[in-house]
Amino acid sequence: MTVLEAQERVGGRVLTSRGFPGGAYGELGATRIPDVHEQTLGYVDELGLELEEFDSGDSLYFLKGNRFVHREGDAYPLDMKPVEQEKGLGMWEDYIAANFDLFGNIREGTFPAPGALEAFDDLVYVDFLRQQGASEDWLRLYSSDQGSEIFKIGTLAWMVLEVADQNWDKTFHIKGGNDLLPQALASRLGERIRFGAAVRAIDHGTGSVKVTYEQGGKTRSVTAEHVVCTLPFSILRDIEVTPGFSSEKQRVISELYMMPASRACLSTATRFWKDEGIGGLKIAKTDTPIERLWDLGSAVGGDTGMIQAYMQYQNAEVFAAIAADRRQEYTLAQIEAFYPQIRDQLTGYSEYVWGDDPYVKGAWTDLLPGQASFLSVAGVAEGRVHFAGEHTSVWAGWIQGAIESGKRAAYEIDASIAFPYPLVDVGGRAARAVVKATRTSSRPRYRPWAR
């Protein structure tokens, strides 16, 4: 086996930022591991890594210019319905969980439920919430918790994960940095990884696949019986492929949307927000351009702080448009509106704009309204070319998506069958909820949710 890695590091969108005072570190990419992401947890266990749980606690809000810490029984300074005032984010039960049966459960092979495509495929997720009766100020509250992505992503793409991960309770982080997971996997592969190898062309015939790449200023190639292509489609669309992929696949490659995201990590002398009784992962939920602040230090321990400013969609694009030497000042100016201590507390800073990353050109895949059929096409093999990566999984944007899709591709090759992606038929090629390897009965059944 040969792995072609265009960068000089492994991990892709798992990017741990180090070099802060006292050996502190932050995450500029994948940050959270839910307790229901069993495939990710399985590898953490197998590779001998340790998990740290994020704290829980009260959040600071900064909405419509109002700064407040909401505690049970308090009124929100927002124009919301009485029931929304009473339940706050607990309206998740009414607006979201109460509709789970309308969508079906991917883990049980029932997604999408009958009629779901016709009813919801053309809806932006925020409009679905409006249909359920959500007020504009409740949407303001909800987006301060979930991020501005809800104003762009399609309803089916959001709800398939809401249902699949509905039992999410605890949230973890890998002790020492999330990049220890890809590094541990890479250590097992050793010299089979070729770094600095940027793919330029894929020539797939009936008996083999030839991949041409550049490395060290030279053009090289490797030929294999099968190839697993994990290139984000934002990159694959510029790769020469001979013969061309099917029209269905090519449409997905050309149109799949990458959500913009920008992140900044700020180390602080103390976890000063705890003086107000603020805790948990999300220590600031705002409607400002900086969006949310996460306390990454809660999973690391100690008295010093590590804050992540997490911007999505248009806010991420605004950040990206700012000159690099002005972004730190922009970040501080936004944060000091609700945390005026931030300048005096700051001990270190780093940032990353995923839209500027030449290896991905975005942060993660979001299916937009009208793109539900992409679910049953993105992961389908084209001859001897197999596809993996978060963009081919319902767990788009999660480590779980990369692992789940990688297992699927490996099973395809091992079983020597190119069956469709294990979902259901959503308007593209037929796909299956449960895949039975009937032509290889001696092999274990593919179980996409198993560790």
C-alpha positions in Angstrom: 0.0 0.0 0.0 1.1 3.5 -0.8 -0.3 6.7 0.6 0.2 10.0 -1.3 0.0 13.0 1.0 0.3 16.4 -0.6 1.3 18.1 2.6 4.3 17.6 4.8 2.1 16.5 7.7 -0.8 14.1 8.3 -4.2 15.0 9.8 -5.8 17.2 7.1 -8.4 19.2 8.9 -7.3 17.9 12.3 -4.9 20.7 13.1 -3.5 21.2 16.6 -1.8 24.6 17.3 1.2 24.4 19.6 3.9 26.8 20.8 1.8 28.7 23.4 3.3 29.6 26.8 3.6 26.7 29.2 3.2 24.1 26.5 -0.5 24.9 26.0 -2.1 24.0 22.8 -5.3 24.7 20.9 -7.3 23.3 18.0 -7.7 25.1 14.7 -9.6 22.2 13.1 -11.6 19.3 14.4 -12.1 19.9 18.1 -14.9 17.7 19.6 -15.5 14.0 19.8 -19.1 13.1 20.9 -19.6 10.1 23.0 -21.9 8.6 20.3 -19.1 8.7 17.7 -18.2 5.1 18.3 -15.8 4.7 15.4 -13.7 7.6 16.5 -13.7 6.4 20.1 -12.8 2.9 18.9 -9.6 4.1 17.2 -8.8 6.3 20.3 -9.0 3.1 22.4 -7.1 0.9 19.9 -4.3 3.4 19.5 -3.8 3.8 23.3 -4.8 7.5 23.4 -6.5 9.2 26.3 -9.6 11.3 26.4 -10.4 14.4 28.4 -14.1 15.4 28.9 -15.1 19.0 28.3 -16.7 20.6 31.3 -20.4 21.6 31.5 -21.6 24.9 32.9 -23.4 28.2 32.3 -22.6 30.2 29.2 -22.2 33.9 28.7 -24.6 35.4 26.1 -24.1 38.6 24.1 -27.2 39.1 22.0 -28.7 42.3 20.6 -26.1 44.2 22.6 -27.2 42.5 25.9 -24.5 40.8 28.0 -26.0 38.2 30.4 -25.3 34.8 32.0 -28.5 32.8 31.7 -29.4 30.5 34.5 -32.5 28.4 35.0 -35.6 30.5 35.7 -34.1 33.7 34.3 -35.9 35.6 31.5 -34.0 36.2 28.2 -33.7 39.8 27.1 -35.1 38.7 23.7 -38.5 39.0 22.0 -39.5 35.3 22.1 -42.7 33.4 22.7 -43.6 32.6 26.3 -42.8 28.9 25.8 -39.5 29.9 24.2 -38.7 32.1 27.2 -39.5 29.2 29.5 -37.5 26.5 27.7 -34.8 28.5 25.9 -32.6 26.1 24.0 -34.7 23.3 25.4 -37.1 24.1 22.5 -34.8 21.6 20.7 -37.3 19.0 21.9 -40.3 20.8 20.3 -38.8 22.2 17.1 -36.3 19.4 16.3 -36.6 16.1 18.2 -40.4 16.0 17.9 -39.9 15.7 14.1 -37.4 12.9 14.1 -39.9 10.4 12.7 -40.4 12.6 9.7 -36.8 12.0 8.6 -35.9 8.5 9.6 -32.8 7.2 11.3 -29.6 6.4 9.2 -28.4 4.1 12.0 -31.5 2.0 11.6 -31.6 2.2 7.8 -34.8 4.2 7.7 -33.5 7.5 6.4 -35.1 9.2 4.5 -38.5 8.4 5.8 -41.3 8.3 3.2 -42.1 11.8 2.0 -39.0 13.5 3.6 -37.4 14.3 0.3 -40.5 15.9 -1.1 -41.2 17.9 2.0 -37.7 19.0 3.1 -35.1 18.7 0.3 -35.6 22.3 -0.9 -35.5 23.9 2.6 -32.6 25.7 4.2 -32.5 24.5 7.8 -33.4 27.8 9.4 -36.5 27.9 7.3 -37.5 24.5 8.5 -37.2 25.8 12.1 -39.4 28.8 11.1 -42.0 26.3 9.8 -42.0 24.7 13.2 -42.9 28.1 14.7 -39.5 29.4 15.8 -39.4 33.1 16.4 -36.6 35.2 14.9 -35.1 35.9 18.4 -35.2 32.2 19.3 -33.3 31.6 16.0 -30.8 34.2 17.2 -30.4 32.3 20.5 -30.1 29.0 18.7 -27.6 30.2 16.1 -25.5 31.6 19.0 -25.3 28.1 20.3 -25.0 26.2 17.0 -23.2 28.7 14.7 -24.3 30.6 11.6 -24.1 27.4 9.5 -27.8 27.0 10.1 -28.5 29.8 7.6 -26.9 27.9 4.7 -27.1 24.1 5.2 -30.0 22.1 3.8 -32.6 20.6 6.2 -32.0 17.0 5.4 -28.2 17.3 5.8 -28.7 18.8 9.3 -31.5 16.5 10.4 -29.8 13.2 9.4 -27.1 14.0 12.0 -29.6 15.3 14.6 -31.3 11.9 14.5 -28.2 9.8 14.2 -26.5 11.5 17.2 -29.6 12.2 19.2 -28.2 10.4 22.3 -25.1 12.6 22.4 -24.4 13.4 26.1 -20.7 13.9 26.7 -18.0 15.6 24.6 -14.3 14.7 24.6 -11.0 15.8 23.3 -7.8 13.8 23.0 -5.3 14.5 25.8 -2.3 16.1 24.2 -4.1 17.3 21.1 -6.4 15.7 18.5 -3.6 15.5 16.0 -2.2 12.6 18.1 -4.9 10.4 16.4 -3.7 10.8 12.8 -0.1 10.8 14.0 -0.6 7.4 15.6 -2.2 6.0 12.5 0.7 7.4 10.4 3.3 5.8 12.6 1.8 2.4 11.8 2.1 3.1 8.1 5.7 4.3 8.3 7.5 4.8 5.0 4.4 3.8 3.0 3.4 7.5 3.2 4.9 9.7 0.6 4.8 13.3 1.8 4.8 16.3 -0.5 3.1 14.2 -3.2 0.4 16.3 -4.9 -1.9 14.3 -7.2 -2.2 15.8 -10.7 -4.0 13.1 -12.7 -5.9 9.8 -12.3 -6.1 7.3 -15.2 -8.4 4.4 -14.3 -8.7 1.5 -16.7 -10.4 -1.9 -16.4 -7.4 -3.6 -14.8 -5.5 -0.9 -12.9 -5.3 2.7 -11.8 -2.4 5.0 -12.6 -2.0 8.1 -10.4 0.4 10.8 -11.5 1.8 13.2 -8.8 4.4 15.8 -8.2 7.0 15.4 -5.5 10.2 17.4 -5.0 9.7 19.2 -8.3 9.5 15.9 -10.2 6.6 14.2 -11.9 6.1 10.7 -10.7 3.4 8.0 -10.9 2.2 4.9 -9.1 0.0 2.1 -10.5 -2.3 0.0 -8.3 -5.2 -2.4 -8.6 -7.4 -0.1 -6.6 -7.2 3.6 -5.5 -8.9 5.2 -2.5 -9.4 8.9 -3.4 -9.8 11.1 -0.3 -9.2 14.4 -2.1 -12.0 16.9 -1.1 -14.1 17.4 -4.2 -13.1 21.1 -4.1 -9.7 19.8 -5.1 -10.7 16.8 -7.2 -12.6 19.0 -9.6 -9.3 20.4 -10.8 -7.6 17.0 -11.2 -7.4 15.4 -14.7 -9.4 12.1 -14.7 -9.3 9.7 -17.6 -11.8 8.4 -18.5 -14.1 10.9 -16.9 -16.3 9.8 -14.0 -20.1 9.3 -14.5 -22.2 12.4 -15.0 -23.8 11.9 -11.6 -20.4 11.8 -9.9 -19.1 14.7 -11.9 -22.0 16.9 -10.9 -21.4 16.1 -7.2 -17.7 16.8 -7.6 -18.4 20.1 -9.3 -21.2 21.4 -7.0 -20.5 20.1 -3.5 -20.2 23.1 -1.1 -17.5 23.6 1.4 -18.5 25.6 4.4 -16.2 28.5 5.2 -14.8 28.5 8.7 -12.1 30.6 10.4 -10.7 29.9 13.8 -8.5 31.8 16.3 -6.9 30.4 19.4 -6.1 32.7 22.2 -4.1 31.6 25.3 -4.9 33.6 28.5 -3.1 34.1 31.8 -6.2 32.8 33.7 -9.6 31.4 33.0 -11.0 34.7 34.1 -14.6 33.9 33.0 -14.9 31.4 35.8 -15.0 34.4 38.2 -18.6 35.0 36.9 -19.6 31.3 37.3 -19.2 30.8 33.5 -18.1 27.3 32.5 -18.4 24.5 30.0 -17.2 24.4 26.5 -19.1 27.3 25.1 -18.1 30.2 27.3 -19.6 32.9 24.9 -22.6 32.6 22.6 -23.0 35.8 20.6 -24.6 37.3 17.5 -21.4 39.2 16.8 -19.1 38.5 13.8 -16.9 36.5 16.2 -19.8 34.1 16.9 -18.8 31.6 19.7 -15.9 31.2 22.1 -15.0 27.8 23.3 -13.0 27.0 26.4 -10.5 24.4 25.2 -8.6 24.6 28.4 -11.5 22.8 30.2 -10.3 19.6 28.6 -6.6 20.2 29.4 -6.7 21.3 33.0 -4.8 24.0 34.9 -5.5 27.6 35.6 -4.4 29.1 32.3 -7.0 29.5 29.5 -7.2 28.5 25.9 -10.0 30.1 24.0 -11.1 29.2 20.5 -13.1 31.8 18.5 -15.1 29.9 16.0 -16.5 31.7 12.9 -18.6 30.1 10.2 -20.2 31.0 6.8 -20.3 34.8 6.1 -18.5 35.7 9.4 -15.7 33.4 8.4 -15.5 35.0 5.0 -15.3 38.5 6.6 -12.4 37.3 8.8 -10.7 35.9 5.8 -10.9 39.2 3.9 -9.1 41.0 6.7 -5.4 41.5 6.1 -3.5 38.8 8.0 -1.6 41.3 10.2 -4.9 42.9 11.3 -6.8 39.8 12.3 -5.5 39.5 15.8 -6.6 43.1 16.5 -10.0 42.4 14.9 -10.5 39.3 17.1 -9.6 41.2 20.3 -11.9 44.1 19.4 -14.8 41.8 18.9 -14.2 39.8 22.1 -13.6 42.8 24.4 -17.2 43.9 23.7 -18.3 41.2 26.1 -15.0 40.2 27.7 -13.2 43.5 28.3 -10.4 41.6 30.1 -9.2 39.9 27.0 -6.3 42.2 26.1 -4.7 42.2 29.5 -5.2 38.4 29.7 -3.8 37.5 26.3 -0.5 35.5 26.3 -0.6 33.9 22.8 -2.5 33.9 19.5 -2.8 31.7 16.4 -5.4 31.5 13.6 -6.4 29.6 10.6 -8.6 30.4 7.6 -9.8 27.1 6.1 -11.0 28.8 2.9 -7.4 29.8 2.2 -6.1 26.3 2.7 -4.9 25.2 -0.8 -5.5 21.5 0.0 -9.2 21.8 0.8 -10.5 25.3 0.1 -13.0 25.1 2.9 -13.7 23.6 6.3 -16.2 20.8 5.7 -19.0 19.7 3.4 -22.5 21.0 3.7 -25.3 19.7 1.5 -27.4 22.6 0.4 -31.1 22.6 -0.4 -31.8 20.4 -3.4 -28.7 18.3 -3.0 -30.0 15.3 -1.0 -29.3 13.0 -4.0 -25.6 13.7 -3.4 -25.8 11.5 -0.4 -26.2 8.4 -2.5 -23.5 9.4 -5.1 -20.6 11.0 -3.3 -19.2 7.7 -1.9 -20.0 5.4 -4.9 -17.0 3.8 -6.4 -16.1 4.5 -10.1 -14.6 1.3 -11.3 -11.4 0.8 -9.3 -11.5 4.3 -7.8 -13.1 4.3 -4.4 -14.0 7.4 -2.4 -13.6 8.3 1.3 -13.4 11.4 3.4 -15.9 13.4 5.4 -17.5 14.6 2.2 -18.6 11.1 1.4 -20.2 10.4 4.8 -23.3 11.6 6.6 -20.9 12.6 9.4 -19.6 15.5 7.3 -17.2 17.7 9.2 -16.5 15.1 11.8 -13.5 12.8 12.4 -16.2 10.0 12.5 -17.0 10.8 8.9 -13.5 10.3 7.7 -13.2 7.0 9.7 -16.5 5.6 8.7 -16.0 6.3 5.0 -12.5 4.9 5.1 -13.7 1.7 6.5 -16.4 1.5 3.8 -13.8 2.0 1.0 -11.5 -0.6 2.6 -14.3 -3.1 2.7 -15.2 -2.4 -0.9 -11.7 -3.3 -2.0 -11.4 -6.2 0.4 -14.6 -7.7 -0.8 -13.8 -6.8 -4.5 -17.2 -5.4 -5.0 -18.1 -1.8 -5.6 -21.4 -1.6 -3.9 -23.1 1.9 -3.5 -22.8 4.0 -0.4 -24.7 2.5 2.5 -27.6 4.9 2.7 -30.9 4.6 1.0 -32.1 5.7 -2.5 -32.4 9.5 -2.4 -32.7 10.2 -6.0 -29.3 9.2 -7.3 -28.0 5.7 -7.6 -29.6 3.1 -5.4 -27.9 2.7 -2.1 -28.4 0.3 0.8 -29.1 0.8 4.5 -27.6 -2.5 5.4 -25.0 -4.0 3.1 -24.8 -7.8 2.9 -21.7 -9.2 1.2 -23.6 -12.0 -0.4 -20.9 -12.6 -3.0 -18.3 -13.1 -0.3 -20.2 -15.0 2.3 -17.0 -16.0 4.1 -16.3 -12.4 4.9 -17.8 -10.4 7.8 -20.8 -8.3 7.1 -20.1 -4.6 6.7 -21.4 -2.7 9.7 -20.9 1.0 9.1 -21.6 1.9 12.8 -19.3 -0.6 14.4 -15.9 0.3 15.9 
